[in-house]
């Protein structure tokens, strides 16, 4: 079934918001990444479930809730550096910090409402996870089942920092969102003649709806 443009926009927003909020619970050293994700999903559903209409009428409260969930646990400096890619080394410390904050705020502004607009019937962490090859890196596979039965595979990349596991990237339907944002930053640098401040001031990340629908 071909999904309408508004539905896919909501899917994109919801999945990105989910990626961020999955890092909401304080990570415990004895927890595996899989268990952390399971607990975080349950926490997320508990906060939003049954209150969609309430939060749709109170977008500022929804954004604050997501922001508070992220505070102190999401490593936006790491994510920002990854998105800046090869341009990171030549950026000033102030530009690096500012981009990390701008990146965070644009995601909060753009995707928080998606938590209550996408129609889904189930979010499930898969039982048989692949073993990690590294002590400080892991991935967790999930599926989001839409109300029409469409299944969207979601793979989270986690990084262990200071004893805590944090989500640092997400792959939706085979589309690597971190890589997509990095390519967008690279194109923006080209468009603005490598003017870091212009790129940061005009940063507006986006993922093509058609691209997500087709998948990789």
C-alpha positions as CSV (number, residue, x, y, z in Angstrom):
1,X,0.0,0.0,0.0
2,X,1.4,3.5,-0.9
3,X,1.3,5.8,2.1
4,X,0.2,9.4,1.7
5,X,2.7,12.2,2.1
6,X,1.3,13.4,5.5
7,X,1.5,9.9,6.9
8,X,5.1,9.4,5.8
9,X,6.0,12.8,7.3
10,X,4.5,11.8,10.6
11,X,6.4,8.5,10.4
12,X,9.6,10.3,9.8
13,X,9.0,12.6,12.8
14,X,7.8,9.9,15.1
15,X,10.8,7.6,14.4
16,X,13.3,10.4,14.9
17,X,11.7,11.5,18.1
18,X,11.6,7.8,19.3
19,X,15.3,7.6,18.5
20,X,16.0,10.5,20.9
21,X,13.7,9.5,23.7
22,X,15.0,6.0,23.8
23,X,17.9,7.4,25.7
24,X,15.7,8.8,28.4
25,X,16.4,6.4,31.2
26,X,19.6,6.6,33.2
27,X,21.8,3.8,31.8
28,X,23.0,1.3,34.4
29,X,26.3,-0.5,34.0
30,X,24.8,-3.9,34.5
31,X,22.1,-3.3,31.9
32,X,22.6,-4.7,28.4
33,X,21.8,-2.3,25.5
34,X,18.9,-4.6,24.6
35,X,17.4,-4.3,28.1
36,X,18.0,-0.6,28.2
37,X,16.1,-0.2,25.0
38,X,13.2,-2.4,26.2
39,X,12.9,-0.4,29.5
40,X,13.1,2.9,27.6
41,X,10.4,1.9,25.1
42,X,8.1,0.9,28.0
43,X,8.9,4.3,29.7
44,X,8.1,6.1,26.5
45,X,4.8,4.4,25.9
46,X,3.9,5.1,29.5
47,X,4.5,8.8,29.1
48,X,2.7,9.2,25.8
49,X,0.1,6.3,25.6
50,X,-3.5,7.6,25.9
51,X,-2.4,11.2,26.1
52,X,-1.8,11.9,22.4
53,X,-4.6,14.5,22.2
54,X,-3.4,16.2,25.3
55,X,0.1,16.7,24.0
56,X,-1.1,17.7,20.5
57,X,-2.8,20.7,22.1
58,X,0.3,21.4,24.3
59,X,3.4,21.2,21.9
60,X,5.6,23.2,24.3
61,X,4.9,20.8,27.1
62,X,5.7,17.9,24.8
63,X,9.0,19.4,23.7
64,X,10.0,20.1,27.3
65,X,9.2,16.5,28.2
66,X,11.4,15.2,25.4
67,X,14.1,17.7,26.3
68,X,14.2,16.7,29.9
69,X,14.4,13.0,28.9
70,X,17.5,13.8,26.8
71,X,19.2,16.0,29.3
72,X,22.5,14.6,30.5
73,X,22.2,11.3,28.6
74,X,22.3,12.1,24.9
75,X,25.8,12.9,23.7
76,X,25.0,15.6,21.2
77,X,28.7,16.6,20.9
78,X,29.5,13.1,19.6
79,X,26.5,13.2,17.3
80,X,27.3,16.7,16.1
81,X,30.9,15.8,15.4
82,X,29.7,12.8,13.4
83,X,27.3,14.9,11.3
84,X,30.0,17.5,10.7
85,X,32.2,14.8,9.5
86,X,35.4,16.0,7.7
87,X,34.6,19.6,8.5
88,X,34.8,19.0,12.3
89,X,38.5,19.5,12.7
90,X,38.6,22.9,11.1
91,X,35.6,24.2,13.1
92,X,36.3,26.3,16.2
93,X,35.3,24.9,19.6
94,X,32.5,27.5,19.7
95,X,31.2,26.4,16.3
96,X,31.3,22.8,17.4
97,X,29.3,23.5,20.5
98,X,26.8,25.7,18.8
99,X,26.1,23.2,16.0
100,X,25.6,20.4,18.6
101,X,23.0,22.6,20.3
102,X,21.4,23.8,17.1
103,X,21.2,20.1,15.9
104,X,19.5,19.1,19.1
105,X,16.9,22.0,19.0
106,X,16.0,21.4,15.4
107,X,15.3,17.7,16.1
108,X,13.2,18.6,19.1
109,X,11.3,21.3,17.2
110,X,10.7,19.2,14.1
111,X,10.1,15.7,15.5
112,X,8.6,15.9,19.0
113,X,5.1,16.2,17.8
114,X,5.6,13.1,15.7
115,X,5.4,11.1,18.9
116,X,1.6,11.7,19.1
117,X,0.7,11.9,15.4
118,X,1.9,8.7,13.9
119,X,-0.7,5.9,14.0
120,X,1.0,2.7,15.2
121,X,-0.2,-0.4,17.0
122,X,3.0,-1.9,18.2
123,X,6.6,-1.2,18.9
124,X,8.7,-4.3,19.6
125,X,12.3,-5.1,20.4
126,X,13.3,-8.2,18.6
127,X,14.2,-11.2,20.7
128,X,17.2,-12.6,18.8
129,X,19.8,-9.8,18.7
130,X,23.1,-10.1,17.0
131,X,26.2,-10.3,19.3
132,X,28.4,-7.2,19.4
133,X,32.0,-7.4,18.3
134,X,33.1,-4.5,20.5
135,X,32.9,-3.8,24.2
136,X,31.8,-0.1,23.8
137,X,29.6,-0.4,20.7
138,X,26.4,-2.3,20.1
139,X,23.1,-2.3,18.2
140,X,19.5,-3.1,19.0
141,X,16.9,-4.1,16.4
142,X,13.3,-3.1,16.7
143,X,10.2,-2.9,14.5
144,X,7.4,-0.3,14.4
145,X,4.1,-1.8,13.2
146,X,1.8,0.8,11.7
147,X,-2.0,0.5,12.1
148,X,-2.2,-0.6,8.4
149,X,0.1,-3.5,9.1
150,X,3.2,-2.0,7.5
151,X,6.4,-3.0,9.4
152,X,9.2,-0.6,9.6
153,X,12.6,-2.1,10.8
154,X,14.6,0.2,13.1
155,X,18.2,-0.4,14.1
156,X,19.7,1.6,16.9
157,X,23.5,2.1,17.3
158,X,24.6,2.6,20.9
159,X,27.9,3.8,22.2
160,X,29.2,3.3,25.8
161,X,30.6,6.5,27.3
162,X,31.6,6.9,30.9
163,X,29.8,3.7,31.8
164,X,26.6,4.6,30.1
165,X,25.0,3.3,26.9
166,X,23.6,6.0,24.6
167,X,21.9,5.9,21.3
168,X,24.0,7.7,18.7
169,X,22.4,6.8,15.4
170,X,19.4,5.1,13.9
171,X,18.7,3.2,10.7
172,X,15.1,3.3,9.5
173,X,14.0,0.9,6.8
174,X,17.6,0.6,5.8
175,X,18.2,4.3,5.6
176,X,21.1,5.5,7.8
177,X,19.9,8.8,9.2
178,X,23.3,9.7,10.7
179,X,24.9,9.3,7.3
180,X,22.0,11.2,5.6
181,X,22.5,14.2,7.9
182,X,26.3,14.1,7.3
183,X,25.7,14.3,3.6
184,X,23.3,17.2,4.1
185,X,25.9,19.0,6.2
186,X,28.5,18.4,3.5
187,X,26.1,19.8,0.8
188,X,25.3,22.8,3.0
189,X,29.0,23.6,3.4
190,X,29.4,23.5,-0.4
191,X,26.4,25.7,-0.9
192,X,27.7,28.3,1.6
193,X,31.3,28.2,0.4
194,X,32.4,26.5,3.6
195,X,31.0,29.3,5.8
196,X,30.5,27.4,9.1
197,X,28.4,30.1,10.7
198,X,26.1,30.4,7.7
199,X,25.5,26.6,7.7
200,X,24.9,26.5,11.4
201,X,22.5,29.5,11.3
202,X,20.5,28.0,8.5
203,X,20.6,24.3,9.6
204,X,17.4,22.5,8.8
205,X,17.8,18.8,8.6
206,X,15.5,16.7,6.5
207,X,15.0,13.2,5.3
208,X,13.3,12.6,2.0
209,X,9.8,11.1,2.5
210,X,10.1,9.0,-0.7
211,X,13.5,7.8,0.4
212,X,12.2,6.5,3.7
213,X,9.2,4.9,2.0
214,X,11.4,3.0,-0.5
215,X,14.0,2.1,2.0
216,X,17.5,1.0,1.1
